[in-house]
Amino acid sequence: MSQTNNTESLRKEVRNWLEANVPKDWRTAMTNVEQDKFVQLQRDWFVKLSKAGYATPHWPEGWHGGGRSLAEQKVIFEEVARADAPRLIMYFVALYHAACTLFECGSEQQREKYLDGILNGKIWCQGFSEPNAGSDLASLRTKAERKGDHYVINGQKIWSTMAQYADYCLLLARSDNSGPPQAGLTYLLLDMKAPGVSVRPISQITGDDEFAEIFFDDVKVPVENLVGEEGKGWAVAQATLASERGLTLVELTQRMRYALPMLVKSMEENGLKEDPVLIRDLGRLSVDVDAACALADQYLLKRISGEEQVGDASIVKLYYAKVLRAFSSLGMKIGGLNGQYNAGFMCGATQETGNWTLDFMNSYNWSIAGGSNEVQRNIISERMLGMPREPKSWQLGE
Amino acid sequence: MSVEMSELKDSVRRVMVDSGLDASADSIWSQIVDLGWLMVSVPEELGGLGAGVEGACAMHLELGRGLCKAPYMPAMLTLDAICQSELASKEEWLERIFGGEFISVALAQSDVRNFENGLGGTLSGVLSADSASHLLVWTNDLEHVVLVKMDQPGIELVAKDTWDETRKLFDVQISDLALNNQVSLATGPVAAKLVQRLQGQADLALAADALGGASALLEQTVEHLQTRVQFKRPLAMFQALKHRCADMKANIVAAQAMLFDSISTMQEGALVAKANKMLSCDVFADTAEDCLQLHGGIGMADEHPCHLFLKRSLLNVHLSGKSDSYASEIGSRLISLAK
């Protein structure tokens, strides 16, 4: 009972703080603006939220904002979603991937060195995928060669979100070619300002350039930036990828629930509020959204209580990706021809902007990135349902 | 869920597996009575286990897995109504029911009016009406909820040849039944509340039953794909088939998360129950449709149980309210809230 009282008073506190502090009308302010303005807004909002302690409730006790109970974390994320605060997409990798990797696998010195930086607005990117290593991540070829007290990095990464603004990179590279593909990978923290790093933003189908390619040309990384052991980077990378699930999906599913009235508004704007087919579609979608919320909640509880099983995370991600696609599809259906006109690009768009075709395109982020739907289905069928893997080898010309 | 309840759930699964899908309705019913499964949701002060809706749904899920032929669902619904009723002799009735007496209820249409010369009308979707001692009936104006004795003039049963072989459905025609001669459960506002509760409970029960059926069928389908070898490999190795199984698994897990979330957060209100009924029954029907396809030719053979799941899933969709009308109701509610 007293715990409920505590979370309820926290809810009130967070709600009041958000009401006073969420940048007013940021959606309009972020539509059709230059990138540097967007970066500024993200940074300002992040620092504000971080100072208040609401950016890092998932960090352990002893760190600023950290040590919150699961129930408290959920309250904060629900309220952030409810207040429709800007999503911190520039800090996502720093707050989740980098921080959780350092907490789980980093050394004391690494935590000391990098975590305060994150709180002060340092931006991180992730260097995992390569042009020829997407779903088959373990086949990556960027080289990390040990030379004295340095690793020398050569190669290329792709689909790195916000790499053009990043201060640091979580790098997964190959240090050994002799064994099975997973065995020769090494996990490093790389300074993006180091000589030999170059970044080329990728222009996307949405008109945004949220992703970039990173090229490494004899880039030196000091040995103390090794996370875990040399050759054991695969396990560290799994910890990184796991960190984006759980709470993130609680936030995203809640945001989707709070965005349902946008569909109603769109029906109203298009004179379709009485359309029986759309009303029915809306009803079905909202039930799917509720199921996604319940699923994300249940997953988080399992994770915290140590009952998580292989494949649980894949189910949540796969289901969220499906419902998100359905959400924007219904938006496009309601929007009709109007939905086909670009209502202005919103920098740092959340998943639900009401610019329905943009939202539809952005929904692919969740069905492709972080392990595509197809990879998730392999994990579910093989590791949960116990179905066998396909035969491994295949030769050209066979 | 309490330890006691979760142990009971495990034992229900064992009993259902041991009995097999071929077990007759009568033999399952006597197990249900003997093992005290009817007492699950009855409050402790009335001699039950007090496991509430959560306990009931856990039971329906397990019995759905085993395609239970006995009318456990209507029995649980009418038991709940008796517990919630204004009946003076509740204990006596509960004792009779715990002892095996069965009271049924219409799970589809109910059109009964209170005419000058008594109750008259039609009920459809009445499960196992031929083995019921009484039938729970409410009037369209929701002024009266009564238990009607089956063995009396003015009651006529019409057995329906239902595709779902795991359940026996009846239409019941009622004519000129004197209201005063029936057992009254509630009148006025209490009656209306009782009917609403019963419909919500029916929706949740059907949702749980559907999820049990879908889970069991998916497991059996995966097993079939593991053993059936074509092109020199088990079918389960083909990604095209694996991915369909993965999607079904995700849909079932999500619907189940929603069902137990709805129950545990005690979200009152008929719409939540309707949302669950719609989602879970649709998931079961979709799962069953695809699982038959994944079985190939053997799925079309009567001796294989695949069709039993399919037919039960199709019937579930049509019991209680229909998905389309529920979806419309939920959509309209969202629109009115957004104003």
Interface residues (C-beta under 8 A of the other chain):
Chain A: L260 P261 V264 K265 M267 K273 P276 L278 I279 R280 D281 L282 G283 R284 S286 V287 D288 D290 A291 A292 A294 L295 D297 Q298 I315 L318 Y319 K322 E374 Q376 R377 N378 I380 S381 E382 M384 L385 G386 M387 P388 R389 E390 P391
Chain B: L218 V222 L225 Q226 R233 P234 A236 M237 F238 Q239 K242 H243 C245 A246 D247 K249 A250 N251 V253 A254 A255 A257 M258 F260 D261 S262 A275 M278 L279 D324 Y326 A327 S328 E329 I330 G331 S332 R333 L334 I335 L337 A338
